[in-house]
């Protein structure tokens, strides 16, 4: 009879451990999903930072080109006005 009780107790513990394992497996899946999401967001943030840096550099280059064009236009206006004044 004592062997039967021990068997029942061990069977009960076994089912409890199986239940715990199932819960831990589910938690593991949830954590893996969260980790993948965080990694994706991190990669997205890194990509956005890289894109921002590229666009900032392009903006700086375009502003410089605009300044040069404005200066060249002003020189051409002065030359044109001198020619008009000579005529």
QUIJO-V422679 format. One record per pair of residues at least 24 apart in sequence whose ideal C-beta (glycine too) atoms are under 10 Angstrom apart, sorted by the first residue. I is the first residue (numbers start at 1). J is the second residue. Records with the same first field share a line. If there is no record, write none. Layout:
I=J + J
This chain:
none
